[in-house]
Amino acid sequence: YYLAFLGWLHQKMYDSVIAAYREFQPPPSYQIAGVWSRQGVERFLSKYENWKREEELIDFTDMLEQVLSRELSPNPEVICLDETNDLTKLMWEIIDLWSRSASRVYLAGDIDQCLYGWSGSVPELYLNHRSDIDTLLGQSYRVPQVVHTLAQKIIRQNLNRKETLYKPTPVVGELKYAANLHSVPWKHLATYDSVFVLARNRYLLDPVITELTHRGFSYHNLRGPDPLNTGKATAVNALMAIAGGHSITAEALASIMAYLPAGPSLRRGFKRQVKSLARESPMTELSPKDLQDDFKETLWEKLRDGSYLEVLQLKPEERSLLANAMHSDGKPRFTLSTIHGAKGLEAEWVVLLSDMSGKTFESYMRDHEPENRVWYVACTRAKYGLIVVAPQRPFYYRFPR
């Protein structure tokens, strides 16, 4: 929170730490615990600035401030800027600086998707910025009708916005509610090409991982451990390549060795030889012919009949996940993410967990509008259907009826 406060302070271009401290709102629990005070903030800021000077470092905000103070500009003739709803005061100042040389400036954004208030981005900056011509894109090419109806109920609770009427797609779509994760029709959803499972806070996805693992469905995790982006997945892919007659690198071969028992599968001493080669020359390519005498016949038999997973030392749930991924051409149908992580993305179906952390709930109780924008963004990721999972914890978002 000290770092968040520091970025927020500079992005909002405060001259006084005291004034900024009075406006910045940490969770009440931080104040109760005594870990948030003006003196503590000032000590942190002083130490942080001293550390950067000693190490000769600058951060992203420092770069922006130097651009503005030195009036550095690429002198563009035309500026096209997307996601302007996420700009801070400091960023707007730079855009205005660069606009001096431009004959045309195009600013695209959606005030209802302003999600980064903690970094200094607030709706007023977007709403109050001057423009000569306003153009409303009045047709959505993603959001179906029933999801659009719910999304509008959510965002129209906000007063600090400008009404932007846009039409949904011709697709009616589906809106469903699930009592818990077990009630979600995972098997049916797996028949679609893309499904998002979204949570307000990252740790709330842990039960989803357990559920999908238990059911044997592979998944891609945008903001956490990903079973298809591990050494074990690399080993499976490398074995599949060898079975298909393709060459692999020494580095990929070493990934196989990490999970392959030597006795029944490999020539004596071959693991040590591969480890040395991968360390000295990781990109050396090895063909199946090069490995003919190093793999025992029992291993070649498994590769020929497609039993890639049986030869590796894996836990049952890992074997199930990787087998599912192989049968679906290596493309997981489920993508797990926080709501913020999915901003700008889309999927045919969205499964939305309504729970939130205690600290997020504290912020929600102080001001509903920022959270309404977050959940509006979550709903509008869906191209066909939305499933809202009922709260399983004391703190959750209240969907309008």
N, C-alpha and C positions, 0 to 999 in steps of 0.2 A: 504493500500500500504506500510505502514511502516513495518507491519508484513511480508508482502510478500518479501520486500527487506531484512529483517533480515534473513528469511529462505534461500533465494537465496544467500546471502552473505556467510553463513556458509556452505551450500551445495556445493558451488563452491570453498570453502576453500580459500577465500581471506584473506590475512594478513592485508590489509589496507582498512579501511572504505572509505577513499578518492578515492582510485583506483576503488573500487566497485561502488561508487556513480557515477563516471564518465561513467561507462559502463551501469548501470541500466537505463532503459528507462520507466519512468512513462508517462501517457498520457500528451500531450502538455497542455491540459486544466488545469491539476493540477499545471503546472508551471506558466501558465498565472494567475491563481487564487492566486498564492503566497503561496500555501499550501505544496510545495515541495522544500526543500532547504537542503544543506549539514548540516547546523546548526540544522535544525529541525530533520533530520535523526539522528544525533549524540545525540541530547537530548533524542529522543525516545529510542534509543538503551541503553543509560545509565539508564534511568528510568525503562526500561523493565528488564534489568539484575539485578538492585537493588531490584525490586519487587520480582523476582524469589528467590533471596537470602533470603529476609525477610520472604517469605512464605515457604521456603525450597521446592521449586518446580524445576522440570526439564522438558523440552519439548522433543519432539521426536528427534530433531536435537542434543540436548545435549546428549541424550542416544547414538546416533551414534558416536559422538565425543569422548565420554568416552570409547566406545568399541575400537576405533582406538588408542587412546592415551595409553590405558592400555593393548592393544593387547589381548583383550578378544576373545576367539574363541572356538566354540564347537568341533574343530578338526575333521571335517567331512572327510570321506573317498571319498565320491562322492557328488558333488554339482549339482543340477538341478535347474536352475534359469530361470523363465519365465519373459516376458515383460522387457527384459534388455534395450530396447530402452528408458525406462522411468527412468533409473538410473542416479543419479547425480555423480559428481566427488567424493564426500564423500562416497557415497554408493559403487562406484567401488573400492575405496581404501579398504573398508571392505571386499568386495568379494575377492580381491587379497590377503588380510591378511588370510582369511579363506582357500584360495586355497593352501596355503603352505602345508597343511597336506593331501590334496586330491589327489588321483591318477587320477581321471577323473573329468572334469568340463564341464557341458553342458550349453550353453548360448543360449536361444531362444529369438528372437525378430524380429521386423520389423521396420526399420528405418523410413519408411513412416508413421508410427503411433506414432512418437515421439511428444507428445502433451503438455508436461509440462515444457516448456522453462522458465516459470515464477518461477519455483522452482529450476532451475539450471540444468535441463536435456536438453542436446543439442545433435544433431546428431553426432558431431565429437567424442564424448566420445564413442559412440557405433561403429562408423566406424573405429576408430583408435585402438580399443582394440585388442590385439594379440590373434590369434587363430591358432591351428595346422591344423584343418580341417574345411572347410566351406561346409555346406550342404544346398542346396536350396530346400525348399518344393515347388515344381513346379506346384501343382494342388490345386486349391481352391475347397473346399467342400461346399461353401456358395454362392459365387457371380455369378449371371447369366450373360450371354454374353453381353446384351445391357448395363447393369449397369457397368460391367467390362470395357467396352469401354469408358464410361464417366469418371470412376474413374481413368483410365490410362491417359486420357487427362488432368485431374486435377493435378495429381502428377508429370507428366513429365514436368510441368512448372518449377519444382524445379531443381536447379543445384547441391545443396548440398545433394546428395544422391548417392546410389549405385543401378544401374538398377537391378531389380529382376523380371525376366520374369516368370510369372505363368499363367496357363490356367484357364479360368472360368469353371463353371460347364457345363454339356451338355444342360442345360435349357436355352432357348433364353431369357425368361423373358420379362418384359415390362418397358419402360421408358416413362413417361408422364409429361406434364407441365400443371399446373392449374393457371388460371388468378388470383384467390383469394381463400379463404377458402370455400366460397359458391360453388365453382366449383369442389371441391374435391368430388369424388363419395363415400361419407361416408357409404351409405347404402350397396353398393357393397363390400366395404372393411370390413364391419362388418360380412360378411359371412366367412372371414378367421379367423384362430385361433389366429394370432398375427399380430399386426400393430403398428409400432413405429411412433410417431409424434415428430420430433426432431427440436429443435431451438438452435441457437448459444448462446443466453442468456435467462435466465429463464423467465424473465418478458414477453418475446415475445410469451410465451405459453398462456397468459391470453385470447387472442381472440379465441384460439382453445378451451379452457374450455367453453367459452360462446357459441361457435358454437355447440359443442357436447352436452352441457346441453340443448340448445334449441331444438336439434333434439332428445333428450331422450336417447343418447348413454352413457353407463357407461364407465369409464376410470380409469386407474391406473396411478398415478403421482409419478414418481421416485424422483423428486426433489421439491415437493411442496404439497399443500393441496390435500388430496386424499379423495373423497367422500365415498370410500369403506373402509376407515380406520378411521372412526369417531364413536362417541358414537351412532349416529343414525343408522349406519350400524350394530353396535353391538346389538342394540335393536331389529332390524329386524331379525337378525340371532337368537337371543335368543327366540323371539316369534315363529319362525319357528321350533326351537328345541322343545319347549313346545307342539306345535301343532302335532309334530311327535312322541310325547310320551316320549321324552328324558328329563333327569334332567339337570338343569343349576345351576350355582353357584349364591350365593347371590349377588356377584358383578355384574354378568350379569343381574340378575333380577332388580338391582338398575338402570341399564342403560335403561331398559324398562320404569321404573317409571318416568324417566326424561322427557319422551315424551308422556306419556299416561295420558289423563285427568281422574281424579279420580272419579268424580260423576257418569258417566254412565258405568264405567268399573270395579271399585274396591270397596271392602268393606271399610267402613269408618275407617280411621286411619291406613290402611294397608301400604300406602306410607311411613309414618313415621317409622313404624315397620321395613320395608325393609331397609331403610336408616341406621337405627341403627345396624341392623344385618350385613350389608355390611361393615360398619365401624369396627365392633368388630370381625367379623369372615367372611371375604370376600369369602373364598373358601368352605363354607358350601354348600352342594348340596341340591337342592329342586326339587322334582319330580312333575309332573302334579297333582298327587293325593294330594300332600302337599298343592297345590294351589287351590284345588277344591272349597273351600268355600270362598276364598279371591278374586277370579275372578268372576264377575257377569255373569249371563247366556248370556247376550248380547255379552260379550267379547268372551266367549267360542264358540258362534255361528260363530263369525267372524273368529276365528282360525280354526274351523272345515271346513269352506268353502274356506279357503285359502286367506281371505282378511286381511292379516297381516298389510298391509300398511295403510288401511283405519282407523285403530284405533289409529294411532300415529299422533301427531301434527307435520306435515311436510309441507314445502313449496312445491308448485306444481312441481318445477323443481327437488327438492330432491326426491320426490315420484316417478317421472319419471325415474330418474337415478337408484334408488334402485330397481324399478320394472324391468327395463331392465336387471340389474345384476342378479336378481332372475330367470328370464326367460332364461338366458344364463348360468345356473348352477353356478352363482356367479363369473364367470370368465369374466372380462372385455376384450373386443377384442382390445381396444386401450390403448397403454402405452405412456405417455407423459414424455419427458426427454430433458435435454440439450444434445448436441452432446457428451460432455465429459462424461456425466453420462451413456451414452449407449455404451461406449467403452468396447469391449469384449463381447457384447451381439449381438443378431440377431433377426430378425423378417421376416415374409413372405413378408410384404410390409413395406416400409418406406415413410412417408410423410415428406418432408424436407422443412422448411421455409427458404427462402434465405436472410431474413433480419438479421441485426446485430446492436448492440448498437453503439452509437457514439464513445465511448472509444475504443471498439473493432475495429471499422473502422479506427480510428487513428493509431492503431498498424498495421493493415492490410496495410495501405498506406506506413508505414515505411519499412515493410518487408513482402512481400507476402508469403514467403515460409512456415512460421508456420501456417498461415491460410489455405494454400493449403493442409497441412497435416490434419488439423481438418476436412475439408470438404471431403477429401478422406475417412477418417474414417466414416463419416456420410453416404456416399453413399454405402460403403461396408458392412453396417449392413443388407442390403436387401438380402433375399434369393430368392425372385421371382420378385418383382416389386418396382419401385421407382417413386414417384410423387414429382416433384419440384414445389413449390408454388412461383409464381412471386413476386418480392418485392412489399411491401405495404408502405415502408418507404424510406427516402432518402439514408440510409446507408444499403448496402447489398453486398453479395458476387457475384463476376463476374464469372459465370460458362463459361468455354471455349466452343467454338462452334466446 
